[in-house]
Amino acid sequence: MPKLVRERIKIEEEYAKNLAKLSQNSLAAQEEGSLGEAWAQVKKSLADEAEVHLKFSAKFHSEVEKPLMSFHEIFKKDMNKCDHHIADLRKQLLEIKLNSKTEEDIKKIRRKSTQAGDDFMCCVNLYNQAQSKWFEEMVTTTLELEQLEVERMKMIRQHLCQYTQLQHGTNKFNQSTVEPVDQLP
């Protein structure tokens, strides 16, 4: 799971870097007027989207990867403690000779073994809770990204519609300037 999160962050960072690079591209830099403005807006939207993905990767790193890695390390340590404890208990069981005192020792060891099992289940439950939280965060973050993308698309559409309206107005003006020439005898 941490590897998947790390890879996702890496992909987001690379995507943001490539979008930022594309937004700096000199294509259509010579365009002027409303087309130049439209191209400038397209480039700005690329830069904005790059920033959103970069912020997402940073947030994903700090709010998901770091806590997950921290929990993972603690979980591994706890599991190792339980494994060593269980191994010690097994070793003790093999070394015990059956007598009245040994039966009492066996009962103590069984209680310790049961406690180690309970500790193990507690660790598993904590892990499952962290995994569930991660999934909820992924869903929430994905929905936020989707909403940002919808807003971005609405903004681009609005600007492109504005561009076409401006272009229509320019075309009407140009037509009105050539109509007198067309009406000459």
C-alpha positions as CSV (number, residue, x, y, z in Angstrom):
1,M,0.0,0.0,0.0
2,P,2.8,2.5,0.8
3,K,4.4,1.7,-2.5
4,L,1.1,2.4,-4.4
5,V,0.8,5.8,-2.6
6,R,4.4,6.7,-3.3
7,E,3.9,5.8,-7.0
8,R,0.7,7.9,-7.2
9,I,2.6,10.9,-5.7
10,K,5.4,10.4,-8.2
11,I,2.9,10.3,-11.1
12,E,1.1,13.5,-9.8
13,E,4.4,15.3,-9.5
14,E,5.6,14.3,-12.9
15,Y,2.2,15.2,-14.5
16,A,2.3,18.6,-12.8
17,K,5.9,19.2,-14.0
18,N,4.9,18.3,-17.6
19,L,1.8,20.5,-17.5
20,A,3.9,23.4,-16.2
21,K,6.5,22.8,-18.9
22,L,3.7,22.7,-21.5
23,S,2.2,26.0,-20.2
24,Q,5.6,27.6,-20.8
25,N,5.7,26.4,-24.4
26,S,6.3,29.1,-27.0
27,L,3.7,27.7,-29.5
28,A,1.3,30.4,-30.7
29,A,3.3,33.0,-28.8
30,Q,3.1,35.3,-31.9
31,E,-0.7,35.3,-31.9
32,E,-2.4,38.6,-31.0
33,G,-5.8,39.8,-30.2
34,S,-8.5,37.5,-28.9
35,L,-6.8,34.4,-30.3
36,G,-3.6,35.4,-28.5
37,E,-5.7,35.9,-25.4
38,A,-7.4,32.5,-25.8
39,W,-4.0,30.9,-26.2
40,A,-2.7,32.8,-23.1
41,Q,-5.8,31.5,-21.2
42,V,-5.2,27.9,-22.3
43,K,-1.6,28.2,-21.1
44,K,-2.7,29.8,-17.9
45,S,-5.2,27.0,-17.3
46,L,-2.4,24.4,-17.9
47,A,-0.3,26.2,-15.3
48,D,-3.2,26.3,-12.9
49,E,-3.9,22.6,-13.4
50,A,-0.2,21.9,-12.8
51,E,-0.4,23.8,-9.5
52,V,-3.5,21.8,-8.5
53,H,-1.8,18.5,-9.2
54,L,1.4,19.6,-7.4
55,K,-0.7,20.7,-4.3
56,F,-2.6,17.4,-4.5
57,S,0.7,15.4,-4.5
58,A,2.0,17.4,-1.5
59,K,-1.2,17.0,0.4
60,F,-1.3,13.3,-0.4
61,H,2.3,12.9,0.8
62,S,1.7,14.7,4.1
63,E,-1.8,13.5,4.9
64,V,-1.7,9.9,3.6
65,E,1.8,8.7,2.9
66,K,3.5,10.0,6.0
67,P,0.8,8.7,8.5
68,L,0.6,5.4,6.6
69,M,4.4,5.0,6.7
70,S,4.5,5.9,10.4
71,F,1.7,3.5,11.2
72,H,3.4,0.8,9.0
73,E,6.7,1.1,11.0
74,I,4.9,1.0,14.3
75,F,2.9,-2.0,13.1
76,K,6.0,-3.8,12.0
77,K,7.7,-3.2,15.3
78,D,4.6,-4.4,17.2
79,M,4.4,-7.5,15.0
80,N,8.1,-8.3,15.6
81,K,7.6,-8.0,19.3
82,C,4.6,-10.3,19.1
83,D,6.6,-12.8,16.9
84,H,9.5,-12.8,19.4
85,H,7.2,-13.1,22.3
86,I,5.4,-16.0,20.8
87,A,8.7,-17.7,19.8
88,D,9.9,-17.3,23.4
89,L,6.7,-18.8,24.7
90,R,7.0,-21.8,22.4
91,K,10.6,-22.3,23.5
92,Q,9.5,-22.2,27.1
93,L,6.8,-24.7,26.4
94,L,9.4,-27.1,25.0
95,E,11.7,-26.7,27.9
96,I,9.1,-27.3,30.6
97,K,9.0,-30.6,32.4
98,L,5.6,-31.6,33.6
99,N,5.1,-31.4,37.3
100,S,2.8,-29.5,39.6
101,K,4.8,-26.2,39.3
102,T,5.2,-26.7,35.6
103,E,1.4,-26.9,35.1
104,E,1.1,-23.5,36.8
105,D,3.9,-22.2,34.4
106,I,2.0,-23.6,31.5
107,K,-1.1,-21.7,32.5
108,K,0.9,-18.5,32.8
109,I,2.4,-19.0,29.4
110,R,-1.0,-19.7,27.9
111,R,-2.3,-16.4,29.4
112,K,0.7,-14.6,27.9
113,S,0.1,-16.3,24.6
114,T,-3.5,-15.3,24.7
115,Q,-2.4,-11.7,25.5
116,A,0.0,-11.7,22.6
117,G,-2.8,-12.9,20.3
118,D,-5.0,-10.1,21.6
119,D,-2.2,-7.6,21.0
120,F,-1.8,-8.9,17.5
121,M,-5.6,-8.5,16.8
122,C,-5.4,-5.0,18.2
123,C,-2.6,-4.2,15.7
124,V,-4.6,-5.8,12.9
125,N,-7.7,-3.6,13.8
126,L,-5.5,-0.5,13.9
127,Y,-4.2,-1.4,10.4
128,N,-7.7,-2.0,9.1
129,Q,-8.8,1.4,10.5
130,A,-5.9,3.2,8.8
131,Q,-6.6,1.4,5.5
132,S,-10.3,2.4,5.7
133,K,-9.3,6.0,6.4
134,W,-6.9,6.0,3.5
135,F,-9.7,4.7,1.2
136,E,-12.1,7.4,2.4
137,E,-9.4,10.1,1.9
138,M,-8.7,8.7,-1.6
139,V,-12.5,8.9,-2.5
140,T,-12.7,12.4,-1.0
141,T,-9.6,13.6,-2.8
142,T,-10.7,12.1,-6.1
143,L,-14.1,13.8,-5.8
144,E,-12.3,17.1,-5.1
145,L,-10.1,16.7,-8.1
146,E,-13.1,15.8,-10.2
147,Q,-14.9,19.0,-9.0
148,L,-11.8,21.0,-9.8
149,E,-11.7,19.5,-13.3
150,V,-15.4,20.3,-13.8
151,E,-14.8,23.9,-12.8
152,R,-11.7,24.1,-15.0
153,M,-13.7,22.8,-18.0
154,K,-16.5,25.3,-17.3
155,M,-14.0,28.1,-17.1
156,I,-12.3,27.1,-20.4
157,R,-15.7,26.7,-22.1
158,Q,-16.8,30.1,-20.8
159,H,-13.6,31.7,-22.2
160,L,-13.8,30.0,-25.5
161,C,-17.5,31.1,-25.8
162,Q,-16.3,34.6,-25.0
163,Y,-13.7,34.2,-27.7
164,T,-16.2,33.1,-30.3
165,Q,-18.6,36.0,-29.3
166,L,-15.8,38.4,-29.7
167,Q,-14.9,36.9,-33.0
168,H,-18.5,37.1,-34.2
169,G,-18.6,40.8,-33.2
170,T,-15.3,41.4,-35.1
171,N,-16.7,39.6,-38.1
172,K,-19.9,41.7,-38.1
173,F,-17.8,44.9,-37.9
174,N,-15.6,43.7,-40.8
175,Q,-18.6,42.9,-42.9
176,S,-20.2,46.3,-42.3
177,T,-17.0,48.0,-43.5
178,V,-16.9,46.1,-46.8
179,E,-20.7,46.3,-47.6
180,P,-20.4,49.9,-49.0
181,V,-17.7,48.6,-51.4
182,D,-19.9,45.7,-52.5
183,Q,-22.8,48.1,-53.2
184,L,-20.7,50.3,-55.6
185,P,-22.1,50.2,-59.2
